[in-house]
Amino acid sequence: MKKLFLLWIALGALALSVVFASSGEAKRKVNLKLKKFDGGFFSIEKPRGWEVVTAGSCADFAFLMYDPGEPLRQVFYFGEVGPVYMSEQQKQIDYQYMKMGGYPIL
């Protein structure tokens, strides 16, 4: 669990550097004031003023961390992503395929 937490911290730091580099702010020094976010089983250091939204747990845990003042500044993590359906019809087609012996839909 501790290794997983450290991995999240590393991924978050990497994502923050990518966000600031892509927004042109990497050309000047950015002094971030960090604040601990504690979501119970999940915690992370986030920039002050940023919002964190979490969903799921264990393998399907996901979070979105964003700056309300600059909506393009976002960090997100998805543990496991399953199929995303654009319509109920497509979901039913996959369900029928699974019932006939196809791969399970998680």
TIVO-2410 file (N, C-alpha, C; in nm, 3 decimals):
# residues 106
REC num residu      c1      c2      c3 atome chaine
REC   1      M   0.083  -0.119   0.000     N      A
REC   1      M   0.000   0.000   0.000    CA      A
REC   1      M   0.087   0.125   0.000     C      A
REC   2      K   0.198   0.122   0.078     N      A
REC   2      K   0.286   0.238   0.083    CA      A
REC   2      K   0.351   0.262  -0.052     C      A
REC   3      K   0.389   0.153  -0.122     N      A
REC   3      K   0.449   0.167  -0.255    CA      A
REC   3      K   0.348   0.227  -0.352     C      A
REC   4      L   0.222   0.187  -0.341     N      A
REC   4      L   0.118   0.241  -0.428    CA      A
REC   4      L   0.099   0.390  -0.402     C      A
REC   5      F   0.102   0.429  -0.274     N      A
REC   5      F   0.090   0.570  -0.239    CA      A
REC   5      F   0.206   0.650  -0.298     C      A
REC   6      L   0.327   0.598  -0.286     N      A
REC   6      L   0.443   0.667  -0.342    CA      A
REC   6      L   0.434   0.677  -0.493     C      A
REC   7      L   0.380   0.574  -0.557     N      A
REC   7      L   0.360   0.578  -0.701    CA      A
REC   7      L   0.262   0.689  -0.738     C      A
REC   8      W   0.154   0.704  -0.662     N      A
REC   8      W   0.057   0.810  -0.689    CA      A
REC   8      W   0.120   0.947  -0.674     C      A
REC   9      I   0.203   0.963  -0.571     N      A
REC   9      I   0.270   1.091  -0.550    CA      A
REC   9      I   0.361   1.121  -0.668     C      A
REC  10      A   0.437   1.021  -0.713     N      A
REC  10      A   0.527   1.041  -0.827    CA      A
REC  10      A   0.448   1.074  -0.953     C      A
REC  11      L   0.339   1.002  -0.976     N      A
REC  11      L   0.255   1.030  -1.093    CA      A
REC  11      L   0.193   1.169  -1.086     C      A
REC  12      G   0.152   1.208  -0.967     N      A
REC  12      G   0.095   1.342  -0.950    CA      A
REC  12      G   0.197   1.450  -0.976     C      A
REC  13      A   0.320   1.432  -0.926     N      A
REC  13      A   0.425   1.530  -0.950    CA      A
REC  13      A   0.459   1.539  -1.099     C      A
REC  14      L   0.466   1.423  -1.164     N      A
REC  14      L   0.493   1.422  -1.307    CA      A
REC  14      L   0.381   1.491  -1.384     C      A
REC  15      A   0.258   1.460  -1.348     N      A
REC  15      A   0.144   1.522  -1.417    CA      A
REC  15      A   0.142   1.673  -1.395     C      A
REC  16      L   0.174   1.718  -1.274     N      A
REC  16      L   0.178   1.863  -1.248    CA      A
REC  16      L   0.283   1.930  -1.334     C      A
REC  17      S   0.399   1.866  -1.348     N      A
REC  17      S   0.504   1.926  -1.431    CA      A
REC  17      S   0.460   1.933  -1.577     C      A
REC  18      V   0.390   1.831  -1.624     N      A
REC  18      V   0.340   1.832  -1.762    CA      A
REC  18      V   0.234   1.941  -1.779     C      A
REC  19      V   0.146   1.956  -1.681     N      A
REC  19      V   0.041   2.058  -1.689    CA      A
REC  19      V   0.101   2.196  -1.698     C      A
REC  20      F   0.196   2.226  -1.611     N      A
REC  20      F   0.254   2.360  -1.611    CA      A
REC  20      F   0.343   2.382  -1.732     C      A
REC  21      A   0.410   2.279  -1.780     N      A
REC  21      A   0.494   2.294  -1.899    CA      A
REC  21      A   0.407   2.321  -2.021     C      A
REC  22      S   0.294   2.253  -2.032     N      A
REC  22      S   0.209   2.271  -2.150    CA      A
REC  22      S   0.133   2.404  -2.146     C      A
REC  23      S   0.117   2.463  -2.029     N      A
REC  23      S   0.045   2.590  -2.022    CA      A
REC  23      S   0.138   2.710  -2.036     C      A
REC  24      G   0.268   2.686  -2.059     N      A
REC  24      G   0.362   2.795  -2.079    CA      A
REC  24      G   0.418   2.851  -1.950     C      A
REC  25      E   0.375   2.801  -1.836     N      A
REC  25      E   0.423   2.853  -1.709    CA      A
REC  25      E   0.557   2.796  -1.669     C      A
REC  26      A   0.610   2.701  -1.743     N      A
REC  26      A   0.740   2.643  -1.710    CA      A
REC  26      A   0.852   2.742  -1.737     C      A
REC  27      K   0.824   2.847  -1.814     N      A
REC  27      K   0.926   2.947  -1.846    CA      A
REC  27      K   0.958   3.034  -1.726     C      A
REC  28      R   0.872   3.038  -1.629     N      A
REC  28      R   0.900   3.114  -1.507    CA      A
REC  28      R   0.889   3.020  -1.388     C      A
REC  29      K   0.953   3.058  -1.282     N      A
REC  29      K   0.952   2.972  -1.164    CA      A
REC  29      K   0.812   2.974  -1.100     C      A
REC  30      V   0.760   2.857  -1.072     N      A
REC  30      V   0.628   2.843  -1.010    CA      A
REC  30      V   0.649   2.801  -0.866     C      A
REC  31      N   0.596   2.878  -0.775     N      A
REC  31      N   0.608   2.847  -0.633    CA      A
REC  31      N   0.472   2.795  -0.584     C      A
REC  32      L   0.459   2.665  -0.576     N      A
REC  32      L   0.333   2.604  -0.534    CA      A
REC  32      L   0.328   2.587  -0.383     C      A
REC  33      K   0.220   2.630  -0.325     N      A
REC  33      K   0.193   2.604  -0.184    CA      A
REC  33      K   0.105   2.480  -0.179     C      A
REC  34      L   0.156   2.374  -0.120     N      A
REC  34      L   0.082   2.248  -0.118    CA      A
REC  34      L   0.003   2.231   0.010     C      A
REC  35      K  -0.107   2.159  -0.001     N      A
REC  35      K  -0.193   2.128   0.112    CA      A
REC  35      K  -0.230   1.981   0.103     C      A
REC  36      K  -0.230   1.913   0.216     N      A
REC  36      K  -0.263   1.770   0.216    CA      A
REC  36      K  -0.414   1.751   0.198     C      A
REC  37      F  -0.448   1.663   0.105     N      A
REC  37      F  -0.587   1.621   0.087    CA      A
REC  37      F  -0.598   1.480   0.142     C      A
REC  38      D  -0.689   1.458   0.235     N      A
REC  38      D  -0.707   1.326   0.296    CA      A
REC  38      D  -0.846   1.276   0.262     C      A
REC  39      G  -0.851   1.175   0.175     N      A
REC  39      G  -0.979   1.117   0.135    CA      A
REC  39      G  -1.008   0.986   0.206     C      A
REC  40      G  -0.949   0.965   0.324     N      A
REC  40      G  -0.969   0.840   0.397    CA      A
REC  40      G  -0.863   0.739   0.361     C      A
REC  41      F  -0.890   0.656   0.262     N      A
REC  41      F  -0.792   0.555   0.219    CA      A
REC  41      F  -0.692   0.613   0.119     C      A
REC  42      F  -0.711   0.737   0.078     N      A
REC  42      F  -0.628   0.799  -0.024    CA      A
REC  42      F  -0.593   0.941   0.020     C      A
REC  43      S  -0.466   0.977   0.012     N      A
REC  43      S  -0.426   1.114   0.042    CA      A
REC  43      S  -0.320   1.158  -0.057     C      A
REC  44      I  -0.314   1.289  -0.080     N      A
REC  44      I  -0.218   1.344  -0.175    CA      A
REC  44      I  -0.191   1.490  -0.138     C      A
REC  45      E  -0.073   1.539  -0.172     N      A
REC  45      E  -0.041   1.680  -0.156    CA      A
REC  45      E  -0.090   1.750  -0.283     C      A
REC  46      K  -0.177   1.849  -0.266     N      A
REC  46      K  -0.232   1.921  -0.381    CA      A
REC  46      K  -0.202   2.069  -0.367     C      A
REC  47      P  -0.198   2.141  -0.478     N      A
REC  47      P  -0.180   2.286  -0.469    CA      A
REC  47      P  -0.299   2.349  -0.395     C      A
REC  48      R  -0.270   2.448  -0.311     N      A
REC  48      R  -0.378   2.517  -0.238    CA      A
REC  48      R  -0.479   2.575  -0.336     C      A
REC  49      G  -0.607   2.560  -0.303     N      A
REC  49      G  -0.713   2.614  -0.388    CA      A
REC  49      G  -0.764   2.516  -0.492     C      A
REC  50      W  -0.690   2.409  -0.516     N      A
REC  50      W  -0.735   2.310  -0.613    CA      A
REC  50      W  -0.840   2.221  -0.550     C      A
REC  51      E  -0.927   2.166  -0.632     N      A
REC  51      E  -1.033   2.075  -0.589    CA      A
REC  51      E  -0.994   1.931  -0.625     C      A
REC  52      V  -1.041   1.837  -0.545     N      A
REC  52      V  -1.018   1.695  -0.571    CA      A
REC  52      V  -1.153   1.624  -0.573     C      A
REC  53      V  -1.175   1.545  -0.678     N      A
REC  53      V  -1.296   1.464  -0.690    CA      A
REC  53      V  -1.250   1.319  -0.701     C      A
REC  54      T  -1.305   1.232  -0.616     N      A
REC  54      T  -1.268   1.090  -0.620    CA      A
REC  54      T  -1.389   1.006  -0.656     C      A
REC  55      A  -1.361   0.888  -0.710     N      A
REC  55      A  -1.467   0.794  -0.744    CA      A
REC  55      A  -1.412   0.652  -0.735     C      A
REC  56      G  -1.497   0.558  -0.703     N      A
REC  56      G  -1.459   0.418  -0.700    CA      A
REC  56      G  -1.372   0.383  -0.581     C      A
REC  57      S  -1.319   0.261  -0.585     N      A
REC  57      S  -1.229   0.212  -0.481    CA      A
REC  57      S  -1.148   0.096  -0.538     C      A
REC  58      C  -1.040   0.067  -0.472     N      A
REC  58      C  -0.950  -0.042  -0.512    CA      A
REC  58      C  -0.909  -0.028  -0.659     C      A
REC  59      A  -0.930  -0.131  -0.740     N      A
REC  59      A  -0.882  -0.130  -0.878    CA      A
REC  59      A  -0.950  -0.024  -0.964     C      A
REC  60      D  -1.075   0.008  -0.935     N      A
REC  60      D  -1.143   0.107  -1.018    CA      A
REC  60      D  -1.142   0.247  -0.956     C      A
REC  61      F  -1.050   0.271  -0.862     N      A
REC  61      F  -1.037   0.403  -0.801    CA      A
REC  61      F  -0.989   0.504  -0.905     C      A
REC  62      A  -1.044   0.624  -0.899     N      A
REC  62      A  -1.003   0.732  -0.989    CA      A
REC  62      A  -1.011   0.863  -0.913     C      A
REC  63      F  -0.926   0.958  -0.953     N      A
REC  63      F  -0.940   1.092  -0.898    CA      A
REC  63      F  -0.911   1.196  -1.005     C      A
REC  64      L  -0.970   1.312  -0.986     N      A
REC  64      L  -0.946   1.428  -1.069    CA      A
REC  64      L  -0.911   1.542  -0.975     C      A
REC  65      M  -0.798   1.607  -1.001     N      A
REC  65      M  -0.756   1.722  -0.923    CA      A
REC  65      M  -0.745   1.838  -1.021     C      A
REC  66      Y  -0.811   1.950  -0.991     N      A
REC  66      Y  -0.813   2.060  -1.088    CA      A
REC  66      Y  -0.810   2.196  -1.019     C      A
REC  67      D  -0.770   2.295  -1.095     N      A
REC  67      D  -0.764   2.434  -1.049    CA      A
REC  67      D  -0.892   2.503  -1.095     C      A
REC  68      P  -0.982   2.541  -1.004     N      A
REC  68      P  -1.106   2.606  -1.045    CA      A
REC  68      P  -1.084   2.737  -1.121     C      A
REC  69      G  -0.973   2.804  -1.095     N      A
REC  69      G  -0.943   2.929  -1.164    CA      A
REC  69      G  -0.888   2.911  -1.304     C      A
REC  70      E  -0.828   2.796  -1.331     N      A
REC  70      E  -0.771   2.762  -1.462    CA      A
REC  70      E  -0.815   2.621  -1.498     C      A
REC  71      P  -0.932   2.602  -1.555     N      A
REC  71      P  -0.988   2.468  -1.578    CA      A
REC  71      P  -0.899   2.373  -1.659     C      A
REC  72      L  -0.806   2.426  -1.739     N      A
REC  72      L  -0.719   2.337  -1.816    CA      A
REC  72      L  -0.609   2.275  -1.731     C      A
REC  73      R  -0.588   2.326  -1.612     N      A
REC  73      R  -0.489   2.267  -1.521    CA      A
REC  73      R  -0.558   2.153  -1.446     C      A
REC  74      Q  -0.527   2.031  -1.487     N      A
REC  74      Q  -0.590   1.913  -1.428    CA      A
REC  74      Q  -0.487   1.802  -1.412     C      A
REC  75      V  -0.508   1.723  -1.310     N      A
REC  75      V  -0.433   1.599  -1.290    CA      A
REC  75      V  -0.538   1.492  -1.268     C      A
REC  76      F  -0.526   1.381  -1.339     N      A
REC  76      F  -0.623   1.275  -1.318    CA      A
REC  76      F  -0.554   1.140  -1.318     C      A
REC  77      Y  -0.618   1.046  -1.251     N      A
REC  77      Y  -0.568   0.909  -1.241    CA      A
REC  77      Y  -0.688   0.816  -1.251     C      A
REC  78      F  -0.677   0.716  -1.337     N      A
REC  78      F  -0.778   0.612  -1.349    CA      A
REC  78      F  -0.710   0.478  -1.325     C      A
REC  79      G  -0.753   0.405  -1.223     N      A
REC  79      G  -0.692   0.276  -1.193    CA      A
REC  79      G  -0.721   0.173  -1.300     C      A
REC  80      E  -0.845   0.154  -1.329     N      A
REC  80      E  -0.887   0.056  -1.429    CA      A
REC  80      E  -1.008   0.113  -1.501     C      A
REC  81      V  -1.004   0.114  -1.631     N      A
REC  81      V  -1.115   0.171  -1.708    CA      A
REC  81      V  -1.177   0.060  -1.792     C      A
REC  82      G  -1.305   0.044  -1.779     N      A
REC  82      G  -1.376  -0.057  -1.857    CA      A
REC  82      G  -1.440   0.005  -1.979     C      A
REC  83      P  -1.530  -0.067  -2.042     N      A
REC  83      P  -1.594  -0.012  -2.162    CA      A
REC  83      P  -1.680   0.109  -2.129     C      A
REC  84      V  -1.679   0.204  -2.219     N      A
REC  84      V  -1.763   0.323  -2.208    CA      A
REC  84      V  -1.858   0.321  -2.327     C      A
REC  85      Y  -1.986   0.321  -2.300     N      A
REC  85      Y  -2.085   0.308  -2.406    CA      A
REC  85      Y  -2.146   0.444  -2.439     C      A
REC  86      M  -2.161   0.468  -2.568     N      A
REC  86      M  -2.225   0.590  -2.614    CA      A
REC  86      M  -2.377   0.576  -2.619     C      A
REC  87      S  -2.424   0.450  -2.615     N      A
REC  87      S  -2.569   0.429  -2.618    CA      A
REC  87      S  -2.602   0.300  -2.542     C      A
REC  88      E  -2.726   0.292  -2.498     N      A
REC  88      E  -2.775   0.172  -2.431    CA      A
REC  88      E  -2.776   0.054  -2.529     C      A
REC  89      Q  -2.801   0.082  -2.656     N      A
REC  89      Q  -2.804  -0.023  -2.758    CA      A
REC  89      Q  -2.668  -0.093  -2.768     C      A
REC  90      Q  -2.559  -0.017  -2.769     N      A
REC  90      Q  -2.426  -0.079  -2.777    CA      A
REC  90      Q  -2.397  -0.163  -2.653     C      A
REC  91      K  -2.442  -0.115  -2.538     N      A
REC  91      K  -2.423  -0.191  -2.415    CA      A
REC  91      K  -2.498  -0.325  -2.423     C      A
REC  92      Q  -2.619  -0.324  -2.477     N      A
REC  92      Q  -2.698  -0.447  -2.490    CA      A
REC  92      Q  -2.635  -0.544  -2.590     C      A
REC  93      I  -2.578  -0.491  -2.697     N      A
REC  93      I  -2.509  -0.577  -2.795    CA      A
REC  93      I  -2.393  -0.650  -2.728     C      A
REC  94      D  -2.314  -0.578  -2.650     N      A
REC  94      D  -2.203  -0.641  -2.578    CA      A
REC  94      D  -2.253  -0.741  -2.475     C      A
REC  95      Y  -2.363  -0.709  -2.408     N      A
REC  95      Y  -2.419  -0.799  -2.309    CA      A
REC  95      Y  -2.464  -0.930  -2.374     C      A
REC  96      Q  -2.530  -0.921  -2.489     N      A
REC  96      Q  -2.573  -1.042  -2.560    CA      A
REC  96      Q  -2.453  -1.124  -2.605     C      A
REC  97      Y  -2.348  -1.057  -2.650     N      A
REC  97      Y  -2.224  -1.127  -2.690    CA      A
REC  97      Y  -2.167  -1.204  -2.571     C      A
REC  98      M  -2.166  -1.141  -2.455     N      A
REC  98      M  -2.114  -1.206  -2.335    CA      A
REC  98      M  -2.199  -1.327  -2.298     C      A
REC  99      K  -2.332  -1.315  -2.308     N      A
REC  99      K  -2.421  -1.426  -2.275    CA      A
REC  99      K  -2.400  -1.545  -2.369     C      A
REC 100      M  -2.355  -1.519  -2.492     N      A
REC 100      M  -2.332  -1.628  -2.588    CA      A
REC 100      M  -2.193  -1.690  -2.571     C      A
REC 101      G  -2.120  -1.648  -2.469     N      A
REC 101      G  -1.989  -1.708  -2.443    CA      A
REC 101      G  -1.871  -1.618  -2.472     C      A
REC 102      G  -1.895  -1.493  -2.503     N      A
REC 102      G  -1.786  -1.399  -2.529    CA      A
REC 102      G  -1.716  -1.359  -2.399     C      A
REC 103      Y  -1.620  -1.275  -2.412     N      A
REC 103      Y  -1.546  -1.229  -2.294    CA      A
REC 103      Y  -1.638  -1.151  -2.201     C      A
REC 104      P  -1.616  -1.163  -2.069     N      A
REC 104      P  -1.702  -1.093  -1.974    CA      A
REC 104      P  -1.682  -0.941  -1.982     C      A
REC 105      I  -1.788  -0.869  -1.958     N      A
REC 105      I  -1.783  -0.723  -1.950    CA      A
REC 105      I  -1.772  -0.688  -1.803     C      A
REC 106      L  -1.667  -0.622  -1.768     N      A
REC 106      L  -1.643  -0.589  -1.627    CA      A
REC 106      L  -1.716  -0.466  -1.585     C      A
***
